């Protein structure tokens, strides 16, 4: 199952960043019959209105199978995207739960280049059958004060196969 990208992990409107553009320089001269061609050269600088780039938050795409089975690993992937023109330092963590065991690290910190993404894959082992919510996934953009949580995402777990 693949969920649609979430446009933003933040709760409110993001502040804007003002990008100074500069000036448009126009060089011109008047044509008059008796004057030399380099006379009366005028330079005009016209300021260009500054552009505002909205500060956008991180995007997240989750990728997981429709169901799992007790005793078999289930791979859950989260792709964190940076839709901004700035390098972003990101911390992620996955909460503990009694319904799933994990192999490997459940937290990491990394930097995302502008307009890039990073895929994190977690291997989890279900311990009980039925429909269960996956642990909450926390994403923290270090430019913001509070981390954002993603979830709950539920998955159906089948009982173990008997031979």
C-alpha positions, -999 to 999 in steps of 0.1 A, spaced: 0 0 0 14 34 -9 -1 65 6 -2 98 -11 24 124 -2 14 146 26 18 182 16 31 194 49 40 180 83 35 214 101 3 225 117 -1 260 104 9 283 75 46 284 70 64 318 70 78 332 38 114 339 29 121 371 9 145 367 -20 162 399 -31 163 399 -69 183 430 -77 181 457 -104 175 459 -141 201 481 -156 192 499 -189 219 517 -209 206 541 -235 215 571 -256 197 598 -275 203 600 -312 210 635 -323 224 643 -358 253 666 -349 265 650 -316 291 621 -315 276 586 -310 290 582 -275 276 614 -261 247 615 -237 249 578 -226 225 573 -198 223 545 -173 190 538 -155 187 512 -127 152 500 -121 148 479 -89 130 446 -94 104 437 -68 116 411 -44 101 377 -47 88 357 -18 95 320 -15 70 303 8 87 282 35 74 248 29 77 219 53 90 184 47 69 159 27 65 122 36 55 92 16 48 59 33 52 25 16 41 -7 32 25 -40 22 -13 -44 26 -8 -72 52 19 -90 72 23 -124 89 34 -134 123 70 -147 122 79 -129 89 96 -95 85 75 -67 72 94 -38 55 79 -4 61 95 25 42 92 63 48 105 87 21 112 122 36 113 149 10 127 185 11 107 207 -12 126 239 -2 157 256 -17 176 252 16 196 223 32 175 208 60 188 188 90 162 161 98 159 138 129 136 108 127 125 82 152 101 53 154 82 46 187 84 13 205 53 -9 207 44 -43 221 28 -54 188 59 -52 167 96 -60 172 123 -42 152 157 -51 138 182 -23 133 182 13 144 149 31 150 162 67 149 187 86 128 197 122 118 206 133 83 207 163 60 185 167 30 198 188 1 173 211 -16 146 194 -37 158 159 -27 145 130 -7 158 102 16 142 68 20 142 50 54 132 13 56 124 -4 88 121 -42 93 94 -51 118 82 -84 131 45 -86 141 39 -104 174 0 -106 173 -25 -112 146 -53 -88 137 -56 -52 126 -29 -31 144 -16 4 141 21 7 133 42 27 158 42 65 153 70 78 131 84 112 143 101 136 119 118 167 132 130 195 110 157 212 131 145 246 119 112 241 137 108 238 175 86 207 178 88 174 160 58 162 139 43 128 142 30 106 113 4 80 121 -14 60 130 -12 37 100 -29 4 104 -20 -30 89 -37 -64 91 -15 -92 104 -23 -128 95 -17 -156 119 14 -178 115 14 -205 89 13 -241 102 29 -268 81 
